[in-house]
Amino acid sequence: MQTNYQISSNTQALPLDSHKVLRNTYAMLGLTMLPTVIGASLSLNMNFAWAAQHPIMASLGMLAVMMGLFFGIQANRNSSLGVVLLLALTLFMGLMLGPILQAALHLRNGGQLVGLAAGGTGLIFVTLAGIATTSKKDFSFMGNFLMVGIILLIVASLANLFFQIPALSLALSGVAVLLFSGFILFDVSRIVNGGETNYVMATLALYLNIYNLFVNLLQLLMALMGERD
């Protein structure tokens, strides 16, 4: 009887722990939006001409900064420094929205497209996160498919830096929207089912999903609905 009671207690503890991680993750995710918005606002007045002239060097430089912050967050995920580095990353990511936001706002309906992309991103996130949370289905089976997909997407995106094919860029944005939507299901499912127990790392994963979903959704909207003068 004692053994059965212990097993029952442990089984009930997992959902409680998962709920706490999920609650902390959502709270932290909301907080990360503040430096992102601040960074994006500052980026509207920045000059990205050098980055446009040297896209490969700019991409590599941005990647180096991101990887450094990723490493720092991972190494300090159990301390307050990890939270500080996470907020620093989101500020940097906000600044990196400058080029696409400036391009969007040069369109006659640019403000509407940015709002539509933000609203669409929020709707997709809430819907998929709700499915993963309420169904409690294990979406871990998607992991290998998503990882292969993201590797192929990165390779194709790097190749398109050289070829600059508009149709390929549009196709890659469409694929990215599907992939990062899948990652939202995958990552929220991991939290719900106890696969991720650190809210800092969980927040980082979901933040990157939302960020990339927004960027690629905005690119699609600009290409399909943008009104140029």
C-alpha positions in Angstrom: 0.0 0.0 0.0 2.8 2.4 0.8 4.5 1.7 -2.5 1.3 2.3 -4.4 0.7 5.5 -2.6 4.2 6.8 -3.5 3.7 5.9 -7.1 0.4 7.7 -7.1 1.9 10.8 -5.4 4.7 11.0 -8.0 2.3 10.6 -10.9 0.3 13.5 -9.5 3.4 15.7 -8.9 4.4 15.7 -12.5 1.4 17.7 -13.8 1.8 20.1 -10.9 5.5 20.7 -11.7 4.7 21.0 -15.4 1.9 23.5 -14.7 4.4 25.6 -12.7 7.0 25.5 -15.5 4.4 26.4 -18.0 3.0 29.3 -15.9 6.5 30.7 -15.3 7.4 30.3 -19.0 4.3 32.2 -20.1 5.1 35.0 -17.6 8.7 35.2 -18.8 7.6 35.1 -22.4 5.3 38.1 -21.8 8.3 39.9 -20.2 10.6 39.2 -23.2 8.2 41.1 -25.4 9.1 44.4 -23.7 12.8 44.6 -24.7 11.8 43.2 -28.1 9.4 46.1 -28.7 12.0 48.6 -27.3 14.6 47.2 -29.7 12.3 47.2 -32.6 11.3 50.8 -31.9 15.0 51.9 -31.8 15.7 50.0 -35.0 13.3 52.1 -37.0 15.8 55.0 -36.8 18.9 52.9 -37.4 20.9 52.8 -40.7 21.2 49.2 -42.0 22.8 50.2 -45.3 26.0 48.3 -44.5 24.0 45.2 -43.7 22.2 45.5 -47.0 25.4 45.9 -48.9 27.1 42.9 -47.1 24.3 40.5 -46.3 26.6 37.5 -45.7 28.9 39.3 -43.3 25.9 40.9 -41.5 24.2 37.5 -41.1 27.4 35.9 -39.8 27.9 38.7 -37.3 24.4 38.5 -36.1 24.7 34.8 -35.8 27.9 35.1 -33.8 26.2 37.4 -31.3 23.1 35.2 -31.0 25.2 32.0 -30.5 27.2 33.8 -27.8 24.0 34.8 -26.0 22.5 31.3 -26.5 25.6 29.8 -24.9 25.5 32.2 -22.0 21.8 31.5 -21.4 22.3 27.8 -21.5 25.2 28.0 -19.0 23.3 30.2 -16.6 19.8 28.8 -17.0 19.5 28.1 -13.3 20.5 31.6 -12.1 19.2 35.2 -12.5 22.1 35.9 -14.9 20.3 33.5 -17.4 17.2 35.7 -17.2 19.3 38.9 -17.7 21.0 37.3 -20.8 17.6 36.2 -22.1 16.3 39.7 -21.9 19.5 41.0 -23.6 18.9 38.5 -26.4 15.4 39.7 -26.9 16.5 43.3 -27.0 19.1 42.3 -29.7 16.5 40.4 -31.6 14.2 43.4 -31.5 17.0 45.6 -33.0 17.5 43.0 -35.7 13.9 43.5 -36.8 14.9 46.9 -38.2 15.5 46.0 -41.8 12.2 44.1 -42.3 10.2 46.7 -40.3 11.7 49.6 -42.3 10.9 47.8 -45.6 7.4 47.1 -44.5 6.7 50.6 -43.3 7.8 52.0 -46.7 4.7 50.3 -48.2 1.5 52.2 -48.2 -0.2 49.6 -46.1 2.9 48.6 -44.2 1.5 49.5 -40.8 -1.5 47.2 -41.4 0.7 44.4 -42.6 2.9 44.6 -39.4 -0.3 44.6 -37.3 -1.7 41.7 -39.3 1.5 39.7 -38.9 1.6 40.3 -35.2 -2.0 39.4 -34.8 -1.6 36.3 -36.9 1.4 35.2 -34.9 -0.5 35.7 -31.7 -3.5 33.8 -33.0 -1.4 30.9 -34.2 0.6 30.7 -30.9 -2.5 30.8 -28.7 -4.3 28.2 -30.9 -1.4 25.7 -31.1 -0.3 26.2 -27.5 -3.9 25.6 -26.4 -4.1 22.4 -28.4 -0.8 21.1 -26.9 -1.9 22.1 -23.3 -5.5 20.9 -23.3 -5.0 17.7 -25.3 -1.8 16.8 -23.4 -0.8 14.8 -26.4 2.8 14.0 -26.8 4.1 15.7 -29.9 7.7 14.5 -29.4 7.3 12.3 -32.5 7.6 15.6 -34.6 11.1 16.3 -33.2 13.2 14.5 -35.9 11.1 15.9 -38.8 11.3 19.4 -37.4 15.1 19.3 -36.9 15.6 18.0 -40.5 13.3 20.7 -41.8 15.1 23.5 -39.9 18.5 22.3 -41.1 17.3 22.2 -44.8 15.7 25.6 -44.3 18.9 27.1 -43.0 21.0 25.6 -45.8 18.5 26.9 -48.4 18.3 30.3 -46.9 22.1 30.6 -46.9 22.2 29.5 -50.5 19.6 32.2 -51.4 21.9 34.9 -49.9 24.0 34.2 -53.0 21.3 33.6 -55.6 18.7 36.2 -54.4 15.7 34.4 -56.0 12.5 36.1 -54.9 10.3 33.1 -55.6 12.6 30.9 -53.4 12.5 33.5 -50.7 8.7 33.4 -50.7 8.7 29.6 -50.7 11.1 29.5 -47.8 9.0 31.9 -45.8 6.0 29.7 -46.3 7.9 26.6 -45.2 9.3 28.5 -42.2 5.7 29.4 -41.0 4.8 25.8 -41.1 8.0 24.6 -39.3 7.9 27.1 -36.5 4.2 26.5 -36.0 5.1 22.8 -35.6 7.9 23.8 -33.1 5.3 25.6 -31.0 3.3 22.4 -30.7 6.5 20.4 -30.0 7.9 22.8 -27.4 4.7 23.4 -25.4 4.1 19.6 -25.5 7.5 19.1 -24.0 6.7 21.4 -21.1 3.3 19.9 -20.5 4.6 16.3 -20.5 7.6 17.1 -18.3 10.3 17.0 -21.1 11.4 20.6 -20.3 11.7 21.5 -16.6 13.6 24.8 -16.9 11.4 27.8 -17.6 14.3 29.9 -18.9 15.2 27.4 -21.7 11.5 26.8 -22.3 11.0 30.6 -22.8 13.9 30.8 -25.1 12.6 28.0 -27.3 9.1 29.5 -27.5 10.4 33.0 -28.0 12.5 32.0 -31.0 9.4 30.2 -32.5 7.3 33.3 -32.1 10.0 35.6 -33.4 10.6 33.5 -36.6 7.0 32.9 -37.1 6.3 36.7 -37.1 9.2 37.5 -39.4 8.3 34.9 -42.0 4.6 35.7 -41.8 5.4 39.4 -42.4 7.6 38.5 -45.4 4.7 36.6 -46.9 2.2 39.4 -46.3 4.6 42.0 -47.8 5.1 39.8 -50.9 1.5 39.0 -51.4 -0.4 42.0 -50.1 2.2 44.9 -50.1 1.0 48.1 -51.8 3.9 49.9 -53.4 3.8 53.5 -54.6 
